[in-house]
Amino acid sequence: AREELTEANPIANRFIEIGLEFRDGGQYEKAIEYFRQALSVSADNLQAQVNLAITFMAQGQLEQAITEFEKALTIDDEDVASRAGLCDAHLKLGDISLSKGRAQDAIQSYQRVLGINTEHTEARQRVAEIHLQRARKAQTDGRDEEALNAFSEALKYTPEDPSLIGQFETFKAEKKARVIASLVARSEREAKALNWEAAVKILDEASALSPDDSEIQKRKAEALEKLRQKKLSDLKSRARGFATAEKFNEALQAWQDYLALTPDDAEQVEAETAQIRKQQEIFDLYTRAGRALTARDFDEAIRLLKDVIIRDENYKD
């Protein structure tokens, strides 16, 4: 019906013909004048509207071209020429912004292109390239998280770009290596300070990032052994300290914890534990004797104290 209406308006057609001749001759202002005259006699003339937009594009008046292409789409929102022209206008506008260093404005223009055609290859590539440049800059400045986010954004637009994928994988590998190196350095500092528990915890993080790294596993095994030795030393000191203070239950528990760590001197510890139990028995007899004396139960006190003397004739008083 639109074609028939256009054909039925020879005046508009003639204005369009004249406009095209002027445009072909590079006389853009004259061309615009005649395309507008065509629209004045046939307001919904798609051909006149599209050619008007194209002429503004040829002049470099991109904002005006966008306005005219949008008017063309109100006449026919499926018109291929209008949609393609509008995409081109926004794309060029984005390129201009990018050349002036206004990356965010450029992204907005490219996003408008993608709003019209989500699969527009050039727009997707340009947005991906902007994010890639941001990723490289952040990477150079040592802002790893920012670089990681920028790489991820770039991949949203060109997920199958082998070069981008390769760069992203290289970055992740380098970042991982830096993190591991930092963790190893921290573990070394903790080791020098004899903070073996902290060293092991840090090496656990490194091991989770790189479970097949034999060097990390070796360091972790060494730190674990140092931690075990430290725990053994601490438990031995505690056990003997408790025994000296006649806190026999605590001493026995400390020795039990010591034995749970499979020490090399387990037999010696068993003998020491047996001696503590004997000391505990004598201490209990002596304590009960003291209570009997307080209660003036002298026969019981004598019996208990005799038992103490039999076990250790030099025990206390």
Phi, psi and chi 1 to 4 in degrees:
 res  aa     phi    psi   chi1   chi2   chi3   chi4
   1 ALA       -  -39.3      -      -      -      -
   2 ARG   -65.1  -41.3 -173.0  177.5  -67.9  111.5
   3 GLU   -61.7  -40.8  -72.3  171.1    1.9      -
   4 GLU   -65.4  -40.5  -72.0  175.7    5.8      -
   5 LEU   -62.8  -41.3  -85.0  171.9      -      -
   6 THR   -62.7  -45.2  -58.4      -      -      -
   7 GLU   -64.4  -29.2  -70.4  172.8    3.4      -
   8 ALA   -78.5   -3.4      -      -      -      -
   9 ASN  -119.1   78.7 -163.0  -34.6      -      -
  10 PRO   -62.6  -27.2   22.6  -32.5      -      -
  11 ILE   -65.0  -47.9  -62.6  173.7      -      -
  12 ALA   -61.0  -42.3      -      -      -      -
  13 ASN   -60.2  -40.6  -71.1  -15.6      -      -
  14 ARG   -66.4  -40.6 -177.0   57.3 -174.1  147.4
  15 PHE   -60.6  -40.7  -79.2  139.5      -      -
  16 ILE   -64.0  -44.0  -67.4  169.4      -      -
  17 GLU   -58.6  -45.7  -69.9  172.2    2.3      -
  18 ILE   -64.1  -42.2  -64.0  170.5      -      -
  19 GLY   -59.6  -41.9      -      -      -      -
  20 LEU   -64.4  -38.6  -70.9  170.7      -      -
  21 GLU   -63.2  -44.3  -70.6  173.6    5.2      -
  22 PHE   -63.3  -41.3  -84.0  122.4      -      -
  23 ARG   -65.8  -40.5 -168.9  174.9   71.8 -162.1
  24 ASP   -61.8  -28.8  -69.2  -18.4      -      -
  25 GLY   -89.4    4.7      -      -      -      -
  26 GLY    80.8    9.2      -      -      -      -
  27 GLN   -94.6   78.4  -62.0 -175.5   55.2      -
  28 TYR   -66.9  -39.8  -61.3  121.6      -      -
  29 GLU   -62.3  -42.3  -67.8  -60.6  -29.6      -
  30 LYS   -63.5  -42.1  -77.2  -74.8 -172.9 -179.2
  31 ALA   -60.3  -45.1      -      -      -      -
  32 ILE   -60.2  -41.2  -70.8  169.8      -      -
  33 GLU   -58.5  -44.4  178.5 -174.9  -20.7      -
  34 TYR   -74.9  -33.4  -82.9   92.7      -      -
  35 PHE   -66.0  -36.6  -68.9  138.6      -      -
  36 ARG   -67.8  -36.8  -71.1 -158.1 -175.5  -78.8
  37 GLN   -64.3  -37.6  -72.6 -166.9   49.5      -
  38 ALA   -61.6  -41.3      -      -      -      -
  39 LEU   -69.8  -26.7  -72.5  167.2      -      -
  40 SER   -68.8  -28.2   70.7      -      -      -
  41 VAL   -99.6  -14.0  -62.7      -      -      -
  42 SER  -147.7   85.1  179.1      -      -      -
  43 ALA   -58.6  -32.5      -      -      -      -
  44 ASP   -99.6   26.7  -70.4  -22.6      -      -
  45 ASN   -78.4  103.4 -167.6  -61.1      -      -
  46 LEU   -62.9  -39.1 -176.9   61.4      -      -
  47 GLN   -62.2  -43.3 -173.7 -178.8    2.0      -
  48 ALA   -65.6  -41.9      -      -      -      -
  49 GLN   -66.2  -43.8 -174.4   62.7   56.7      -
  50 VAL   -65.5  -43.2  171.0      -      -      -
  51 ASN   -66.7  -32.3  -83.0  -64.4      -      -
  52 LEU   -62.8  -46.1  177.7   61.7      -      -
  53 ALA   -63.1  -42.3      -      -      -      -
  54 ILE   -63.1  -36.9  -69.4  171.8      -      -
  55 THR   -66.6  -42.0  -54.9      -      -      -
  56 PHE   -62.1  -37.0  -82.0  118.0      -      -
  57 MET   -61.3  -44.6  -84.3  -86.2  -72.8      -
  58 ALA   -63.2  -30.8      -      -      -      -
  59 GLN   -78.0  -15.2  -85.4 -169.1  -47.1      -
  60 GLY    88.8    8.7      -      -      -      -
  61 GLN   -88.3   78.2  -63.8 -173.2   47.2      -
  62 LEU   -68.1  -41.4  -61.5  176.6      -      -
  63 GLU   -60.9  -43.6  -65.0  -75.4    1.0      -
  64 GLN   -66.9  -38.8 -172.5   62.0   43.5      -
  65 ALA   -60.7  -42.3      -      -      -      -
  66 ILE   -60.4  -43.5  -72.1  168.9      -      -
  67 THR   -59.3  -44.1  -60.2      -      -      -
  68 GLU   -71.8  -35.9  -59.6  -57.0  -25.5      -
  69 PHE   -65.9  -38.0  -84.0  126.1      -      -
  70 GLU   -64.5  -36.1  -72.1  173.4  -15.4      -
  71 LYS   -64.6  -39.1  -72.0  179.7 -177.1  177.8
  72 ALA   -62.4  -38.3      -      -      -      -
  73 LEU   -71.6  -21.2  -73.6  171.9      -      -
  74 THR   -72.7  -24.2   62.7      -      -      -
  75 ILE   -78.0  -44.0  -61.4  171.1      -      -
  76 ASP  -149.2  101.1 -179.2    0.8      -      -
  77 ASP   -72.3   -4.0   61.1    1.7      -      -
  78 GLU  -106.6    5.0  -64.9  -63.0  -33.2      -
  79 ASP   -64.9  120.9 -177.8   62.2      -      -
  80 VAL   -64.3  -43.4  174.4      -      -      -
  81 ALA   -63.2  -40.2      -      -      -      -
  82 SER   -66.8  -44.3  -60.7      -      -      -
  83 ARG   -65.5  -43.0  -67.4  174.7   72.2   83.9
  84 ALA   -65.4  -41.7      -      -      -      -
  85 GLY   -64.7  -40.9      -      -      -      -
  86 LEU   -64.7  -41.1 -172.5   56.1      -      -
  87 CYS   -60.8  -45.3  -75.0      -      -      -
  88 ASP   -62.0  -40.3  -72.3  -15.9      -      -
  89 ALA   -63.9  -47.1      -      -      -      -
  90 HIS   -64.8  -36.8  -79.8  -56.6      -      -
  91 LEU   -63.7  -45.0 -165.6   70.8      -      -
  92 LYS   -66.5  -37.0  -72.3  179.8 -180.0  177.9
  93 LEU   -63.3  -40.3 -153.9   58.2      -      -
  94 GLY   -64.7  -40.6      -      -      -      -
  95 ASP   -62.3  -39.0  -69.7  -13.3      -      -
  96 ILE   -64.7  -45.4  -69.2  169.9      -      -
  97 SER   -59.9  -41.6  -65.5      -      -      -
  98 LEU   -65.3  -39.6 -167.4   59.2      -      -
  99 SER   -65.7  -23.0   68.4      -      -      -
 100 LYS   -94.4    4.9  -66.1  178.7  178.8  179.3
 101 GLY    83.1   12.2      -      -      -      -
 102 ARG   -98.4   75.5  -59.0 -160.3  -55.5  -91.0
 103 ALA   -63.1  -38.6      -      -      -      -
 104 GLN   -66.5  -40.4 -162.6   55.1   45.1      -
 105 ASP   -63.8  -38.6  -69.6  -18.1      -      -
 106 ALA   -62.2  -43.9      -      -      -      -
 107 ILE   -60.6  -40.3  -72.5  176.7      -      -
 108 GLN   -61.4  -40.9  -70.7  178.0   -0.7      -
 109 SER   -65.6  -44.0  -67.1      -      -      -
 110 TYR   -66.1  -33.8  -60.9  142.1      -      -
 111 GLN   -65.4  -34.2  -68.8  -73.3   13.8      -
 112 ARG   -65.8  -36.7  -69.2 -171.1 -178.6  102.4
 113 VAL   -60.9  -46.7  175.6      -      -      -
 114 LEU   -68.2  -24.1  -65.2  172.7      -      -
 115 GLY   -67.2  -28.4      -      -      -      -
 116 ILE   -86.8  -42.0  -58.6  163.5      -      -
 117 ASN  -139.7  100.6  177.3    7.5      -      -
 118 THR   -62.8  -22.0   56.1      -      -      -
 119 GLU   -99.9   14.4  -59.8  -56.3  -40.8      -
 120 HIS   -62.5  109.5 -163.1  -74.3      -      -
 121 THR   -60.9  -47.5  -56.8      -      -      -
 122 GLU   -63.6  -42.4  -69.4  177.6   83.4      -
 123 ALA   -64.4  -42.6      -      -      -      -
 124 ARG   -63.2  -42.2  -64.6 -178.7   77.2   85.6
 125 GLN   -64.8  -38.9  -72.3  175.8  -21.6      -
 126 ARG   -67.7  -43.0  -78.7  168.0  167.3   76.0
 127 VAL   -64.0  -42.5  176.9      -      -      -
 128 ALA   -60.9  -39.9      -      -      -      -
 129 GLU   -66.3  -38.1 -177.4   61.3   28.7      -
 130 ILE   -61.9  -46.9  -70.4  172.4      -      -
 131 HIS   -65.8  -34.5  -73.9  -61.2      -      -
 132 LEU   -64.7  -42.2  178.1   58.5      -      -
 133 GLN   -63.1  -39.3  -67.2  -58.1  -35.4      -
 134 ARG   -63.5  -39.7  -72.4  176.6  173.1  173.8
 135 ALA   -62.8  -43.8      -      -      -      -
 136 ARG   -64.0  -41.0  -72.4  171.4  177.0  162.7
 137 LYS   -64.4  -46.3  177.9   68.5  166.9   59.1
 138 ALA   -63.5  -36.9      -      -      -      -
 139 GLN   -63.9  -43.4 -172.3  177.6    1.0      -
 140 THR   -63.4  -36.9  -58.7      -      -      -
 141 ASP   -82.8   -1.7  -65.4  -16.7      -      -
 142 GLY    80.1   17.5      -      -      -      -
 143 ARG   -96.0   80.4  -57.2 -169.1  -53.8  -86.1
 144 ASP   -63.2  -42.8  -75.2   -9.4      -      -
 145 GLU   -65.2  -40.2  -72.9  -54.7  -45.5      -
 146 GLU   -64.1  -41.5 -171.4  176.3  -30.9      -
 147 ALA   -63.0  -42.2      -      -      -      -
 148 LEU   -60.5  -44.3 -172.3   65.2      -      -
 149 ASN   -64.5  -40.3  -68.0  -25.9      -      -
 150 ALA   -66.2  -42.0      -      -      -      -
 151 PHE   -60.5  -42.8  -90.2  119.3      -      -
 152 SER   -62.9  -41.0  -61.8      -      -      -
 153 GLU   -63.5  -42.8  -76.4  -62.3  -45.7      -
 154 ALA   -59.7  -41.7      -      -      -      -
 155 LEU   -68.3  -21.9  -78.9  167.0      -      -
 156 LYS   -64.1  -30.0  -72.0  179.3 -176.6  177.9
 157 TYR   -94.0  -32.3  -67.4   93.0      -      -
 158 THR  -133.3   69.2   54.0      -      -      -
 159 PRO   -65.8  -16.4   24.1  -33.3      -      -
 160 GLU  -108.0   12.3  -62.9  178.1    2.0      -
 161 ASP   -74.5  110.5 -176.6  -20.9      -      -
 162 PRO   -63.0  -34.8   20.5  -30.7      -      -
 163 SER   -65.7  -45.3  174.1      -      -      -
 164 LEU   -64.8  -42.9  177.5   57.0      -      -
 165 ILE   -60.4  -43.2  -67.8  169.9      -      -
 166 GLY   -62.5  -43.8      -      -      -      -
 167 GLN   -64.0  -39.6  -69.1 -179.2   68.0      -
 168 PHE   -65.6  -43.8 -172.6   36.6      -      -
 169 GLU   -64.4  -39.8  -68.2  -58.2  -38.5      -
 170 THR   -62.8  -43.7  -61.3      -      -      -
 171 PHE   -61.3  -45.8  165.4   73.7      -      -
 172 LYS   -62.2  -40.2  -72.8 -164.6  -67.0 -176.1
 173 ALA   -64.3  -42.9      -      -      -      -
 174 GLU   -66.1  -41.5  -69.0  174.1  -10.1      -
 175 LYS   -62.4  -43.7  179.7  178.0 -176.3  -66.5
 176 LYS   -61.0  -42.3  178.5  179.0  172.1 -179.0
 177 ALA   -63.4  -39.9      -      -      -      -
 178 ARG   -65.9  -41.9  -73.2 -165.8  -64.1  -86.3
 179 VAL   -63.3  -44.7  171.2      -      -      -
 180 ILE   -63.0  -44.0  -69.5  172.9      -      -
 181 ALA   -60.1  -40.2      -      -      -      -
 182 SER   -65.0  -41.8  173.7      -      -      -
 183 LEU   -64.7  -41.7  -71.0  170.2      -      -
 184 VAL   -62.8  -42.1  169.1      -      -      -
 185 ALA   -62.9  -40.9      -      -      -      -
 186 ARG   -64.3  -41.0  -76.2  173.5   54.8 -159.5
 187 SER   -63.8  -35.9   73.2      -      -      -
 188 GLU   -65.1  -40.1  -72.0  176.3  -13.3      -
 189 ARG   -63.7  -41.5  -71.3 -164.8  -65.3  -88.8
 190 GLU   -66.5  -36.9  -64.8  -65.2  -12.3      -
 191 ALA   -65.1  -41.7      -      -      -      -
 192 LYS   -61.9  -32.8  -74.7 -179.8 -179.6  177.9
 193 ALA   -86.0    5.0      -      -      -      -
 194 LEU    62.8   24.1  -57.6 -178.7      -      -
 195 ASN   -90.3   74.1  -63.7  -32.5      -      -
 196 TRP   -68.7  -32.5  -63.0  111.6      -      -
 197 GLU   -64.0  -43.6 -167.8  165.8   -4.7      -
 198 ALA   -65.3  -39.8      -      -      -      -
 199 ALA   -61.2  -43.7      -      -      -      -
 200 VAL   -64.1  -42.5  168.6      -      -      -
 201 LYS   -61.1  -42.9 -174.8  176.0  180.0 -178.8
 202 ILE   -65.6  -42.3  -67.2  167.0      -      -
 203 LEU   -68.3  -26.5  -72.4  167.9      -      -
 204 ASP   -62.4  -41.5  -84.3  -21.7      -      -
 205 GLU   -62.6  -44.9  -68.4 -178.2   47.1      -
 206 ALA   -63.7  -39.6      -      -      -      -
 207 SER   -66.2  -36.2  179.8      -      -      -
 208 ALA   -65.2  -33.3      -      -      -      -
 209 LEU   -75.8  -32.9  -71.8  172.5      -      -
 210 SER  -140.5   76.1 -175.2      -      -      -
 211 PRO   -65.1  -19.4   20.3  -31.3      -      -
 212 ASP   -96.5    5.7  -61.5  -34.1      -      -
 213 ASP   -79.5  107.5 -169.4  -42.4      -      -
 214 SER   -64.9  -33.8   58.7      -      -      -
 215 GLU   -65.0  -42.2 -179.0   61.3   27.6      -
 216 ILE   -65.9  -42.3  -69.6  174.8      -      -
 217 GLN   -62.5  -37.1  -62.3  -55.7  -33.2      -
 218 LYS   -65.2  -46.4  178.9 -176.7  174.9 -176.4
 219 ARG   -60.8  -41.3  -72.2  174.2  179.0  -88.2
 220 LYS   -64.6  -42.4 -178.4  178.9  173.1 -178.2
 221 ALA   -62.1  -41.6      -      -      -      -
 222 GLU   -64.4  -42.8  -69.5  172.8   -7.6      -
 223 ALA   -65.8  -39.2      -      -      -      -
 224 LEU   -62.6  -40.0  -78.9  168.0      -      -
 225 GLU   -67.0  -40.4  178.0   57.1   24.3      -
 226 LYS   -63.4  -40.1  -68.3  -70.6 -173.1 -179.2
 227 LEU   -64.2  -42.1  177.2   60.6      -      -
 228 ARG   -61.0  -44.6 -169.8  178.8   78.1   91.9
 229 GLN   -62.6  -39.1  -66.7  -62.4  -27.9      -
 230 LYS   -65.5  -42.5 -178.1  177.0 -175.8  -63.0
 231 LYS   -63.4  -40.7  -74.2 -178.7  176.7  179.0
 232 LEU   -61.0  -45.1  -73.3  170.9      -      -
 233 SER   -62.5  -44.3  176.7      -      -      -
 234 ASP   -64.0  -43.3  -69.6  -14.3      -      -
 235 LEU   -66.8  -38.6  -74.7  167.2      -      -
 236 LYS   -62.7  -44.5 -176.9  179.5  -75.4 -172.0
 237 SER   -63.7  -41.3  -64.0      -      -      -
 238 ARG   -65.2  -45.5  -73.2  176.8   59.7 -161.6
 239 ALA   -59.8  -46.8      -      -      -      -
 240 ARG   -68.2  -34.8  -72.0  173.8  175.1  168.6
 241 GLY   -65.4  -43.2      -      -      -      -
 242 PHE   -63.0  -40.7  -77.6  136.4      -      -
 243 ALA   -63.4  -43.1      -      -      -      -
 244 THR   -62.8  -35.7  -59.4      -      -      -
 245 ALA   -84.4    6.7      -      -      -      -
 246 GLU    59.8   30.5  -63.3 -178.6  -31.9      -
 247 LYS   -98.9   76.4  -64.8 -179.5  179.0 -179.9
 248 PHE   -70.2  -36.9  -59.4  110.0      -      -
 249 ASN   -62.5  -43.7  -72.3  -30.7      -      -
 250 GLU   -64.5  -38.9  -69.1   88.9  -23.7      -
 251 ALA   -63.6  -45.2      -      -      -      -
 252 LEU   -63.1  -39.1  -70.2  169.4      -      -
 253 GLN   -65.5  -39.7 -177.1   58.7   55.3      -
 254 ALA   -62.8  -41.3      -      -      -      -
 255 TRP   -67.2  -33.9  -80.0  127.0      -      -
 256 GLN   -63.7  -43.2  -73.4  -69.0   62.8      -
 257 ASP   -63.3  -36.6  -65.7  -19.1      -      -
 258 TYR   -62.7  -48.2 -177.0   90.1      -      -
 259 LEU   -65.1  -28.3  -70.0  170.5      -      -
 260 ALA   -64.9  -19.4      -      -      -      -
 261 LEU   -91.4   12.8  -64.3  173.8      -      -
 262 THR    47.2   64.6   61.0      -      -      -
 263 PRO   -75.1  164.9   30.0  -36.2      -      -
 264 ASP   -76.0  -23.3  -64.1  -27.6      -      -
 265 ASP  -101.9   38.9   57.8  -11.8      -      -
 266 ALA   -59.8  -40.2      -      -      -      -
 267 GLU   -63.7  -42.4  -69.9 -174.9    9.1      -
 268 GLN   -63.0  -38.9  179.1 -176.4  -24.2      -
 269 VAL   -67.7  -39.0  170.6      -      -      -
 270 GLU   -60.0  -41.7  -69.1  -73.0    1.1      -
 271 ALA   -65.1  -41.1      -      -      -      -
 272 GLU   -66.7  -36.2 -161.1  161.0  -23.7      -
 273 THR   -65.0  -42.4  -57.9      -      -      -
 274 ALA   -61.2  -39.4      -      -      -      -
 275 GLN   -64.8  -37.8 -175.1   61.3   33.8      -
 276 ILE   -64.5  -39.8  -71.4  174.7      -      -
 277 ARG   -62.9  -38.4  -71.0 -164.8  176.9   95.1
 278 LYS   -64.1  -42.9  -70.5 -179.7 -179.7  178.9
 279 GLN   -62.5  -37.1  -69.6  176.0   -6.1      -
 280 GLN   -65.7  -41.3 -173.0  176.5   33.4      -
 281 GLU   -62.3  -46.6  -70.1  174.2    1.5      -
 282 ILE   -61.5  -42.4  -62.5  174.0      -      -
 283 PHE   -61.3  -41.7  177.3   78.4      -      -
 284 ASP   -63.5  -42.4  -72.1  -16.5      -      -
 285 LEU   -61.8  -45.8  -70.7  168.8      -      -
 286 TYR   -62.3  -42.2 -178.4   80.4      -      -
 287 THR   -64.6  -43.0  -58.1      -      -      -
 288 ARG   -64.9  -37.5  -73.8  163.5   56.9 -163.0
 289 ALA   -62.7  -40.2      -      -      -      -
 290 GLY   -62.9  -39.9      -      -      -      -
 291 ARG   -66.5  -37.0  -72.7 -161.6  -66.7  -93.6
 292 ALA   -65.6  -41.2      -      -      -      -
 293 LEU   -60.7  -43.6  -80.3  170.0      -      -
 294 THR   -60.6  -36.2  -58.4      -      -      -
 295 ALA   -84.4    2.3      -      -      -      -
 296 ARG    60.2   29.2  -54.7 -176.7   68.6   77.9
 297 ASP   -94.6   80.7 -174.2   -7.8      -      -
 298 PHE   -69.9  -35.3  -59.3  116.4      -      -
 299 ASP   -61.0  -44.4  -70.1  -22.5      -      -
 300 GLU   -66.5  -40.5  177.8   65.6    5.8      -
 301 ALA   -63.0  -42.2      -      -      -      -
 302 ILE   -63.6  -44.0  -69.6  170.0      -      -
 303 ARG   -59.8  -45.9 -174.4 -174.2   68.8   78.6
 304 LEU   -67.5  -41.4  -68.9  167.9      -      -
 305 LEU   -68.8  -33.3  -70.3  170.1      -      -
 306 LYS   -61.1  -40.8  -80.4 -177.0  178.3  179.8
 307 ASP   -62.8  -37.9 -159.2   -5.7      -      -
 308 VAL   -63.7  -45.1  171.2      -      -      -
 309 ILE   -64.9  -37.4  -68.8  169.4      -      -
 310 ILE   -60.2  -39.6  -69.4  169.7      -      -
 311 ARG   -78.7  -39.1  -66.6  166.3 -173.1 -103.2
 312 ASP  -155.5   99.3 -178.3   -2.3      -      -
 313 GLU   -67.5  -13.6   62.5 -178.4   11.4      -
 314 ASN  -105.9   17.3  -64.5  -44.8      -      -
 315 TYR   -72.8  117.3 -170.6   79.1      -      -
 316 LYS    45.3 -130.7  -62.8 -166.6  177.2 -175.2
 317 ASP  -105.2      -   56.4  -14.8      -      -
